[in-house]
Amino acid sequence: MNLKKGILLIISLLFIIGGFLTYNYHSKIYKANTIKEGDLFIPTSSEFSDVENLVRPFLKRVKPFIWVAHKKNYPNTIKPGKYKITKGMSNNDLVNLLRSGKQTPVKLSFNNQDTFEKLAGRISQQIEADSISLLNSFNDASFIEENGFSKNTALGMYIPNTYEFYWNTSADSFRKKMLNEYDSFWNNTRLKKAKTLNLSKNEVITLASIVQKETASVGERPVVAGLYLNRLRDKWPLQADPTIIFALKRNLGEDTIIKRVLKKDLDINSPYNTYKNRGLPPGPIAMPDISSIDAVLNATKHNYYYMCASVTNIGTHEFAKTLSQHNKNAFKYQVWLNKQGVNR
């Protein structure tokens, strides 16, 4: 009788131990272990120790995660990127996500980046690639030439918008996608409109950059574009103040603040001086957004040849068909500037 009791006791203990081990094993793998949601960024070339430190703030218990990760051979299959962590994930769910490489794309956006230096800085804040590698990629002379650009027009390849990228996108991969987006942007409809204007893609973007710098009013841009197209058609100099400001900043520094173009500025020796030089400058003076590009392609047809900033509707312009009318508008504006104390 005592022997039977002993055997039953041993069997019971084995069941209890077995149950405990099974529960412990199951808990390590399937029990919820993430305590908050957020984005986990795993840099390229990370080792498992790096991932362990990065994921630690999301975990209630770190050791079970490490155990599951090793069981699933994750340390040998680390994939960089941005991963969305949700609260209540098990170690099994988490390791499977990281092993799969199923990243959450980032919404990358840029506009008004007037130089490659500014663009590289803006992009490096949103993906893994650093600003130096991006800048080197942007300035790659072979790439620029192979794709129909020059040093002066290359900025026009980057169409301001919001795009989806994987966080660990390299500089060259970013550039490649931007070229694809540029090609997609220039669909048959836009190409036909450019041809009707007798302008190349680079010329449209160059003119659009002047239109954008001339007016912040999106509704006014087609009118401004039409005015410049009238001047180009009739072989008049554009006489666009934004090109003078661009030329001055090239000499004085990008951070120079110029609120007023002076008469002496019009003598600056630069291919971007559209008072001295007829036609379009060598390339864009800014990064035009889509509204400015489409304003050129869909410019308003009219007989305006002159414009001057309005003193009654700030942010817009007074348009004129004749020089005499323009001179009246310009006089009002000069008086207004003097009253405002704007000397430069």
BELNORPE-V543439 format. One record per residue. N is the residue number from 1. PHI is phi in whole degrees, -180 to 180 (999 if undefined). PSI is psi in degrees with one decimal (none if undefined). BURIAL is # if it has 16 or more other ideal C-beta (glycine too) atoms within 10 Angstrom, else .. Layout:
BEGIN
n->{N,N}
phi->{PHI,PHI}
psi->{PSI,PSI}
burial->{BURIAL,BURIAL}
END
This chain:
BEGIN
n->{1,2,3,4,5,6,7,8,9,10,11,12,13,14,15,16,17,18,19,20,21,22,23,24,25,26,27,28,29,30,31,32,33,34,35,36,37,38,39,40,41,42,43,44,45,46,47,48,49,50,51,52,53,54,55,56,57,58,59,60,61,62,63,64,65,66,67,68,69,70,71,72,73,74,75,76,77,78,79,80,81,82,83,84,85,86,87,88,89,90,91,92,93,94,95,96,97,98,99,100,101,102,103,104,105,106,107,108,109,110,111,112,113,114,115,116,117,118,119,120,121,122,123,124,125,126,127,128,129,130,131,132,133,134,135,136,137,138,139,140,141,142,143,144,145,146,147,148,149,150,151,152,153,154,155,156,157,158,159,160,161,162,163,164,165,166,167,168,169,170,171,172,173,174,175,176,177,178,179,180,181,182,183,184,185,186,187,188,189,190,191,192,193,194,195,196,197,198,199,200,201,202,203,204,205,206,207,208,209,210,211,212,213,214,215,216,217,218,219,220,221,222,223,224,225,226,227,228,229,230,231,232,233,234,235,236,237,238,239,240,241,242,243,244,245,246,247,248,249,250,251,252,253,254,255,256,257,258,259,260,261,262,263,264,265,266,267,268,269,270,271,272,273,274,275,276,277,278,279,280,281,282,283,284,285,286,287,288,289,290,291,292,293,294,295,296,297,298,299,300,301,302,303,304,305,306,307,308,309,310,311,312,313,314,315,316,317,318,319,320,321,322,323,324,325,326,327,328,329,330,331,332,333,334,335,336,337,338,339,340,341,342,343,344}
phi->{999,-64,-65,-63,-62,-64,-64,-62,-64,-64,-62,-62,-62,-64,-63,-64,-63,-62,-65,-63,-64,-64,-63,-63,-64,-64,-64,-57,-88,-112,-74,-57,-135,-88,-104,-158,-103,165,-103,-108,-106,-108,-67,-60,71,-70,-99,-62,-62,-67,-62,-58,-69,-70,-87,-52,-63,-90,-107,-77,-131,-86,-59,-61,-63,-61,-62,-66,-59,-69,-61,-96,62,-64,-56,-100,-133,-67,-119,-70,143,-104,-124,-88,-97,-111,-68,89,-73,-82,-62,-65,-63,-66,-66,-61,-63,-68,-69,-71,75,-79,-76,-96,-64,-100,-89,-101,-138,-158,-164,55,-93,-79,-136,-64,-63,-68,-64,-61,-64,-66,-69,-65,-79,-119,-132,-70,-56,-85,-65,-67,-66,-65,-63,-63,-68,-61,-91,-60,-61,-65,-62,-60,-70,-62,-107,81,-115,-126,-59,-80,-106,-59,-61,-67,-73,-98,-86,-59,-175,-109,-128,-99,-137,-80,-58,-88,-61,-79,-60,-68,-68,-61,-61,-62,-67,-64,-66,-63,-67,-62,-64,-69,-61,-84,-76,-60,-62,-68,-63,-65,-65,-64,-63,-62,-82,62,-123,-80,-60,-63,-70,-61,-68,-62,-65,-61,-66,-69,-59,-65,-72,-75,-145,-89,-82,-60,-67,-88,-60,-62,-70,-62,-61,-62,-64,-66,-66,-60,-67,-63,-61,-93,62,-89,-67,-65,51,-97,-57,-58,-72,-67,-61,-60,-65,-63,-67,-63,-87,-97,115,-62,-86,-65,-94,-128,-99,-142,-87,-94,-59,-67,-66,-70,-95,-58,-86,-157,-66,-91,-80,-85,-87,-88,-108,-81,82,-83,-69,-62,-171,-64,-96,-162,-100,-71,-85,-62,-64,-74,-64,-69,-66,-69,-70,-124,-61,-72,-89,-159,-115,-79,-126,-132,-154,-149,-57,-80,-100,-104,-130,-57,99,-124,-129,-100,-102,-142,-95,-123,-66,-62,-67,-63,-62,-65,-64,-65,-63,-59,-69,-64,-63,-62,-61,-63,-67,-81,75,-90,-104,-151}
psi->{-45.5,-34.1,-42.0,-42.6,-39.0,-42.6,-44.3,-38.9,-43.2,-43.4,-42.1,-44.0,-39.9,-40.0,-43.1,-46.9,-44.0,-41.5,-40.6,-45.8,-39.7,-43.4,-44.1,-42.3,-46.1,-40.9,-41.7,-38.3,-45.9,-12.0,142.3,133.8,-15.2,135.1,-5.3,165.7,159.3,-178.0,131.5,120.5,116.8,109.7,157.7,142.3,18.5,145.4,168.9,-35.2,-33.9,-45.1,-41.0,-43.8,-36.2,-37.2,-15.7,-44.1,-17.3,-10.9,143.7,-44.7,127.2,-40.2,-43.6,-36.3,-44.7,-42.1,-47.5,-40.3,-43.3,-39.5,-32.4,8.5,27.2,-37.1,-20.7,1.9,34.2,129.9,122.9,163.1,-173.7,125.6,136.2,115.1,131.1,152.9,138.9,11.1,143.0,165.9,-33.8,-44.9,-44.1,-47.8,-39.5,-39.8,-47.9,-35.8,-33.3,-26.5,14.4,86.0,162.4,118.9,153.8,145.4,106.3,132.7,152.9,151.0,161.6,30.4,101.1,-12.2,161.6,-31.7,-44.4,-39.9,-44.4,-40.7,-41.1,-45.1,-38.2,-17.6,-10.6,-19.1,175.4,-34.2,135.4,165.6,-32.1,-46.3,-36.4,-45.6,-41.5,-38.7,-43.4,-37.7,7.4,108.7,-38.2,-45.3,-44.2,-47.3,-41.6,-25.8,19.7,22.1,172.2,175.7,-33.1,-24.7,-7.3,-31.0,-28.0,-11.0,-20.2,101.4,117.3,128.4,-173.2,128.9,159.6,128.6,155.6,142.1,-36.1,20.9,134.2,166.9,-45.6,-34.9,-37.3,-47.5,-41.5,-42.9,-36.4,-35.3,-41.7,-40.3,-37.6,-45.9,-38.0,-37.2,-41.8,70.5,177.9,-37.4,-48.2,-38.1,-39.8,-40.6,-39.8,-41.2,-38.8,-34.5,-5.3,38.4,144.2,171.4,-44.0,-37.0,-37.6,-45.4,-37.0,-46.4,-39.6,-35.1,-36.2,-42.5,-43.9,-40.8,-24.6,-37.8,136.8,-7.6,109.6,-38.8,-24.9,-17.0,-41.3,-31.5,-45.1,-42.9,-41.4,-37.5,-47.2,-35.9,-35.8,-44.0,-41.1,-44.1,-40.8,8.7,35.5,151.3,144.4,-35.6,51.7,115.4,-36.8,-29.6,-32.1,-44.1,-41.6,-45.6,-41.3,-42.2,-29.9,-33.0,-39.0,-15.2,143.5,-27.1,-0.2,129.9,121.0,107.4,-14.8,127.1,124.2,161.5,-38.2,-25.8,-25.9,-9.5,1.6,135.8,97.8,143.6,-12.2,0.0,100.2,6.9,-36.5,-34.7,132.8,158.4,-170.0,151.8,174.0,-22.2,-179.7,145.3,-1.1,-179.9,97.8,141.3,176.6,-35.5,-35.0,-39.4,-46.8,-24.5,-37.3,-45.3,-22.4,40.7,146.8,134.3,124.0,-174.2,23.7,139.6,-10.2,151.5,154.7,144.6,137.1,141.8,-7.4,-25.3,79.7,134.8,-6.0,-172.9,157.4,123.9,148.6,149.8,-22.0,156.1,-37.4,-42.8,-39.4,-41.4,-35.7,-45.1,-41.6,-37.7,-44.0,-41.2,-40.5,-40.4,-43.7,-43.9,-41.7,-39.9,-32.0,-9.1,24.7,103.2,-14.1,none}
burial->{.,.,.,.,.,.,.,.,.,.,.,.,.,.,.,.,.,.,.,.,.,.,.,.,.,.,.,#,#,.,#,.,#,#,.,.,.,.,.,#,#,#,.,.,.,#,.,.,.,.,#,#,.,.,#,.,.,#,#,.,.,.,.,#,#,#,.,#,#,.,.,#,.,#,.,.,.,#,#,#,#,#,#,.,#,.,.,.,#,#,#,#,#,#,#,.,#,#,#,.,.,.,#,.,.,#,.,#,.,#,#,.,#,#,.,#,.,#,#,#,#,#,#,#,.,#,#,#,#,.,#,.,#,#,#,.,#,#,.,.,.,.,#,#,.,.,.,.,#,.,.,#,#,#,#,#,#,#,#,#,.,.,#,.,#,#,#,#,#,#,#,.,.,#,#,.,.,#,.,.,.,#,.,.,.,#,.,.,.,#,.,.,#,#,.,.,#,.,#,.,#,#,#,#,#,#,#,#,#,#,#,#,#,#,#,.,.,.,.,#,#,#,#,#,#,#,#,#,#,#,#,#,.,.,.,.,.,#,#,#,#,#,#,#,#,#,#,#,#,.,.,.,.,.,.,.,.,.,.,.,#,.,.,.,#,.,.,#,.,#,.,#,#,#,#,#,.,.,.,#,#,.,#,#,#,#,#,#,#,.,.,#,#,#,#,#,#,.,#,.,.,.,.,#,#,#,#,#,#,#,#,.,.,.,.,#,#,#,#,#,.,.,.,.,.,#,.,.,#,#,.,#,#,.,.,.,.,.,.,.,.,.,.,.}
END
